[in-house]
Amino acid sequence: MKTYAISLVKCKERYHYISQHLQSLHIDFQIIEAIDGSILTDEEIAQKFDISAVKRNPIWFTKGMMACSLSHISMYHAFLESNAPFAFFIEDDVILPLNIALILNNIERVITEKNLVLLHYVQLHNRPQLQITLYNKQTITENSNICFLMNTIPASGAAYIMGRQACKTLLDHIYPIQQAADSWEFFLQLRCFDSIKVLYPRLIETKHFKSSIDYLKKGSFKEKLSNILNSFILSKMILQYWRNVQSKRNSQFIIVQEKSPYDT
């Protein structure tokens, strides 16, 4: 299974990291140049996005977030130019396990082209605590399984596997863009996938780079404060600590043994 990664060449630290990381794992990969949100024009946004959705959520729909969505779409097109049945899509801050090639190979054997499998996922702060069921699990390695979810679909576009048919259907429904790239529950409701599963335990983590997506509004007080904090060593240590706390908070899942309502 080929790996597609998005990264901005101008973000040198991130680009160098993911290039070296993937080479060290000896897997087949291609780095797709990410879309630069700073050069997105109003005309491009009007052509590709649901402007009413953008106006309803101006804090969420920054140019960086919009560029992120377009970057993931670029990976989908690159994948569909091949004849492969599955692809592994990642962002440039992931930390992949040493046995990722084995994991990908084993997952490919048990899923269909209409499936989506999240290898990285996070607990959303405004949603019920994520429940993962071991009922009808599919064993991938001695210590990992593909599992159904019980109560909600998590977010994260950091690392996921998508089948060819699912990818085609997603592209058929994605324009005009109304949601972020990792709005998996929204895309499931549109029947882009037959199912969404997760790899449990979560074996993939992310490095704490400064995000290349401008979650904060350009020129806002929060954005200026963030830039100042990132420029001082002590502040970076504080930010690192806070990110570690957030990471742990986003990784607290409930494990059950019941049949999932998504297991149909």
Secondary structure, DSSP 8 states (H G I E B T S, - for coil): -EEEEEE-TTSHHHHHHHHHHHHHTT--EEEEE---GGG--HHHHHHHB-HHHHHH-TTT--HHHHHHHHHHHHHHHHHHTS--SEEEEEETTEE--TTHHHHHHHHHHH--TTEEEESS-B--TTS---EEEEEEEEEEETTEEEEEESS---B--SEEEEEHHHHHHHHHH--SB-S-TT-HHHHHHTTS-SEEEEEES---EE-----SS--S-TT-HHHHHHHHHTTSHHHHHHHHHHHHHHHHHTT--EEE-S--TT--
